[in-house]
Amino acid sequence: MSGLATQPIIDAHQHFWDLDLNYYPWLSDEPQIPFRYGDYGALRRDYLPADYRADSEHFQIAGTVHVEAEFDPANPVAETDWLQELADEHGLPTACVAQAKLGEPYVAEVLAAQAGRRLVRGVRHKPRAAATPAEARRGLPGSMDDPAWRRGFAMLARYGLSFDLQTPWWHLEQAAELAADFPHIQIILNHTGLPSDRSPEGLAGWRAALECAAQAPNIALKISGLGLPGRRWDRVSNIAVIRDAITIFGAQRCMFASNYPVDSLVASFRAIVEAFMEAIADRPEGARHQLLYGNAVRLYRLDQSQLVG
């Protein structure tokens, strides 16, 4: 732990929810939806700034970026307004990535409303994706190829919003094409491209896909979500994945993120941070600062006067 507690960190991907106050279909309804970590019943509890601070108590968290938590899609702006109340009262989150369904006919109205909230830096809408590489197809409705989805995506430029992309690595060719077609929209790939298959073949496919995406200068990468199916945390394998990801994208386009509380299913906050710290320990001090702090400040346009430390 030497030196860890004094290193300022921006957590570039975390979630809050209050299940008594707000409606989250995946957390509130039965049955559970298919989920990459399996049973997620342990997440069906309130998770608020005090809980996050308890989980991250060993570290100097200078700020956080809240990413939409699959809030009630009938009223996505209500999540943003609730987050602003949290930020005003508790100092977290520092900024947020809001919900907007890009392929829906009302997306222009939602984007205009979200962009008017001071916490909002971007949006996330998970495009249609296949469960395995063998099932991946191009041109499907709701995918990154879908003209309706792309029309919604194009509107992000009007408001200066970035886009958080969560998709498995076998769709990153589509992501690279999307980035090339909209070079002025910043895309931030979530959860390291989801390298859940750690076989030699799976990792080779993931690396090739990341290399394809990294050719687009307007794609950055959040390193998080490294738990494996069956809710395992493989420290040695994860450190290797972190190092490969940073080598491919470069230290100037990668960010640390906890994905808490979701990744509490697979590891403690401390274990996640320590693995990341170990993975970057041989990099220069300036690169470590970029990975843990500077890149998130730049890419999410954070006001440093509002950060801790």
C-alpha positions in Angstrom: 0.0 0.0 0.0 3.0 2.3 0.2 2.2 5.5 -1.7 -1.2 4.4 -2.9 -3.2 6.4 -0.4 -1.5 9.7 -1.5 -2.0 9.2 -5.3 -5.0 11.2 -6.4 -7.4 9.1 -8.5 -10.3 9.9 -10.7 -12.7 6.9 -10.8 -13.9 7.2 -14.4 -16.8 4.7 -14.1 -19.0 4.1 -11.1 -22.7 3.9 -10.2 -25.1 5.1 -7.5 -28.7 3.9 -7.0 -31.5 4.3 -4.5 -34.0 1.5 -5.0 -36.6 2.9 -2.7 -36.6 6.3 -4.5 -36.0 5.3 -8.1 -36.8 2.6 -10.6 -34.1 0.5 -12.2 -35.7 -2.3 -14.2 -32.7 -4.7 -14.0 -32.4 -4.2 -10.2 -36.1 -3.9 -9.3 -37.9 -6.4 -11.5 -37.9 -10.2 -11.5 -36.5 -12.4 -13.0 -32.9 -11.2 -13.2 -31.6 -10.5 -16.7 -28.7 -12.4 -18.2 -25.6 -10.9 -16.7 -21.9 -11.5 -17.4 -21.1 -12.1 -13.8 -24.1 -14.4 -13.2 -26.3 -13.9 -10.2 -26.2 -10.2 -9.2 -28.7 -10.4 -6.3 -26.1 -8.8 -4.0 -26.4 -5.5 -6.0 -30.1 -5.2 -5.2 -29.5 -2.7 -2.3 -29.0 1.0 -2.2 -25.5 2.2 -3.1 -24.9 5.9 -2.3 -21.9 8.2 -1.8 -21.3 7.0 1.8 -21.1 3.4 0.6 -18.7 4.4 -2.1 -16.5 6.3 0.3 -16.4 3.3 2.7 -15.3 1.0 -0.2 -12.6 3.4 -1.4 -11.4 4.6 2.0 -7.8 3.5 1.4 -7.4 5.8 -1.5 -7.5 9.5 -2.4 -10.4 9.6 -4.7 -10.3 13.1 -6.2 -13.5 12.7 -8.2 -15.8 10.3 -9.9 -17.7 9.9 -13.2 -21.1 8.3 -12.7 -22.2 6.3 -15.7 -26.0 5.8 -16.3 -27.2 2.8 -14.3 -30.0 1.6 -16.6 -32.5 3.9 -14.9 -36.2 3.9 -15.9 -35.9 4.5 -19.7 -39.3 6.3 -19.6 -37.7 9.2 -17.8 -33.9 9.2 -18.2 -33.4 12.8 -17.3 -34.7 12.1 -13.8 -31.6 10.1 -13.0 -29.4 13.1 -13.9 -31.5 15.4 -11.7 -31.3 12.9 -8.8 -27.5 12.7 -9.3 -27.2 16.5 -9.1 -29.0 16.4 -5.8 -26.4 13.8 -4.6 -23.6 15.9 -5.9 -24.9 19.0 -4.2 -25.3 17.3 -0.9 -22.4 14.8 -0.8 -19.8 16.1 -3.3 -20.1 13.0 -5.5 -20.4 12.3 -8.4 -18.2 15.0 -10.0 -19.7 14.5 -13.5 -21.9 12.0 -15.2 -22.5 10.1 -18.4 -26.3 10.2 -18.9 -28.8 7.8 -20.5 -30.2 8.5 -24.0 -31.6 5.9 -26.4 -30.0 6.9 -29.6 -32.3 5.0 -32.0 -35.6 6.3 -30.5 -37.6 9.0 -32.2 -37.6 11.2 -29.1 -33.8 11.2 -28.8 -33.3 14.8 -29.8 -35.5 16.0 -26.9 -33.7 13.8 -24.4 -30.2 14.9 -25.6 -31.2 18.6 -25.4 -32.4 18.1 -21.8 -29.4 16.0 -20.7 -27.0 18.5 -22.3 -28.6 21.3 -20.2 -27.7 19.6 -16.9 -24.3 20.8 -15.6 -23.1 17.3 -14.5 -23.5 15.8 -18.0 -20.4 15.2 -20.1 -21.7 12.5 -22.4 -24.2 9.7 -22.9 -24.2 5.9 -23.0 -26.5 3.7 -25.0 -25.4 0.1 -25.4 -25.8 -0.8 -29.1 -27.1 -4.2 -30.1 -24.5 -6.8 -29.7 -24.0 -10.6 -30.3 -23.3 -12.9 -27.4 -20.3 -14.5 -29.1 -17.9 -13.7 -31.9 -19.5 -16.5 -34.0 -22.9 -14.8 -33.8 -21.8 -11.3 -34.7 -23.5 -9.9 -37.7 -23.3 -6.5 -39.4 -26.2 -4.1 -40.3 -28.7 -5.2 -37.6 -31.3 -2.8 -36.2 -30.1 -1.2 -33.0 -26.5 -1.8 -33.8 -23.7 0.7 -34.6 -24.5 0.1 -38.3 -28.2 1.1 -37.9 -29.0 4.4 -39.7 -31.5 5.4 -37.1 -29.0 4.7 -34.3 -26.4 6.7 -36.2 -28.7 9.6 -36.6 -29.0 9.8 -32.9 -25.3 9.4 -32.5 -24.6 12.3 -34.9 -26.6 14.6 -32.6 -24.0 14.3 -29.9 -21.8 16.7 -31.8 -24.5 19.4 -31.6 -24.1 19.5 -27.8 -20.4 18.7 -27.5 -21.2 15.4 -25.8 -18.9 12.4 -25.7 -20.1 8.8 -26.1 -19.5 5.9 -23.7 -19.5 2.7 -25.7 -20.1 -0.6 -24.0 -19.8 -3.5 -26.5 -17.8 -6.7 -26.6 -14.6 -6.7 -28.6 -16.0 -8.6 -31.6 -17.9 -5.4 -32.5 -14.9 -3.1 -32.4 -14.5 -3.0 -36.1 -17.9 -1.3 -36.2 -16.7 1.1 -33.5 -13.6 2.0 -35.5 -15.8 2.8 -38.5 -18.2 4.8 -36.4 -15.3 6.8 -35.0 -13.9 7.4 -38.5 -17.3 8.6 -39.8 -17.8 11.0 -36.8 -14.2 12.1 -36.0 -15.3 15.1 -33.9 -17.2 12.9 -31.4 -15.1 11.4 -28.5 -15.8 7.7 -28.0 -14.8 6.2 -24.7 -14.8 2.4 -24.7 -16.1 0.8 -21.5 -14.7 -2.1 -19.5 -11.5 -2.8 -21.5 -13.6 -4.1 -24.5 -14.9 -7.0 -22.3 -12.1 -9.6 -22.6 -14.0 -12.3 -20.8 -12.5 -15.2 -22.8 -9.0 -15.6 -21.5 -8.0 -18.5 -23.7 -5.1 -17.9 -26.0 -7.5 -17.6 -28.9 -9.9 -15.3 -27.0 -7.1 -13.0 -26.0 -5.6 -12.9 -29.5 -9.0 -11.9 -30.8 -9.4 -9.2 -28.1 -5.9 -7.7 -28.8 -6.6 -7.6 -32.6 -9.9 -5.9 -32.0 -8.4 -3.3 -29.6 -5.6 -2.6 -32.1 -8.3 -1.9 -34.7 -10.2 0.5 -32.4 -7.0 2.2 -31.3 -6.3 3.3 -34.9 -9.1 5.8 -34.4 -7.7 8.8 -32.5 -11.1 9.7 -31.1 -11.5 6.4 -29.2 -10.2 6.2 -25.6 -10.4 3.2 -23.2 -11.6 2.7 -19.7 -9.8 -0.1 -17.9 -12.4 -1.8 -15.7 -14.9 -4.6 -15.7 -12.2 -7.3 -15.6 -14.1 -9.9 -13.5 -14.6 -13.2 -15.3 -17.8 -15.3 -15.8 -18.6 -17.1 -12.6 -17.6 -14.0 -10.6 -13.9 -14.7 -10.5 -11.1 -12.1 -10.0 -7.9 -13.4 -11.6 -5.2 -10.9 -10.5 -2.3 -12.3 -12.6 -4.4 -12.5 -15.8 -6.0 -9.1 -15.1 -2.6 -7.4 -14.7 -1.5 -8.9 -18.1 -4.7 -7.6 -19.7 -4.2 -4.1 -18.2 -0.6 -4.0 -19.5 -1.7 -5.2 -23.0 -4.5 -2.6 -23.1 -2.2 0.3 -22.2 0.4 -0.9 -24.7 -2.2 -0.9 -27.5 -4.0 2.4 -26.7 -1.1 4.2 -25.1 -1.0 5.8 -21.7 -2.5 9.0 -23.0 -5.8 7.3 -23.9 -6.5 4.9 -21.0 -8.2 5.6 -17.7 -8.6 3.7 -14.4 -12.2 2.9 -13.4 -13.7 0.7 -10.7 -17.1 -0.1 -12.0 -18.3 -0.1 -8.4 -20.5 -1.4 -7.0 -21.0 -3.8 -10.0 -17.5 -5.2 -9.7 -17.9 -5.7 -6.0 -19.3 -9.0 -7.2 -15.8 -10.1 -8.2 -13.3 -8.1 -6.0 -12.8 -5.5 -3.3 -12.2 -1.9 -4.4 -8.7 -2.3 -2.9 -7.9 -5.4 -4.9 -9.0 -3.7 -8.1 -6.9 -0.6 -7.5 -3.8 -2.6 -6.3 -3.9 -4.7 -9.5 -4.0 -1.6 -11.6 -1.2 0.0 -9.6 0.9 -3.1 -10.0 0.3 -3.2 -13.7 1.5 0.4 -14.2 4.3 0.4 -11.6 7.1 0.3 -14.2 5.8 3.3 -16.1 7.1 6.8 -15.6 5.5 9.0 -13.0 3.9 11.2 -15.6 2.2 8.2 -17.3 0.9 6.9 -14.0 -0.6 10.3 -13.3 -2.3 10.4 -16.7 -3.7 6.9 -16.2 -5.1 7.5 -12.7 -6.1 11.2 -13.0 -5.1 13.4 -15.9 -6.8 11.5 -18.8 -10.1 11.4 -17.0 -9.9 15.1 -16.2 -9.2 15.9 -19.9 -11.6 13.4 -21.6 -14.5 14.2 -19.2 -13.7 17.9 -19.0 -13.7 18.0 -15.3 -13.4 21.2 -13.4 -10.2 20.8 -11.3 -11.4 23.4 -8.8 -14.1 20.9 -7.8 -11.7 18.0 -7.3 -10.4 16.8 -3.9 -6.7 17.2 -3.3 
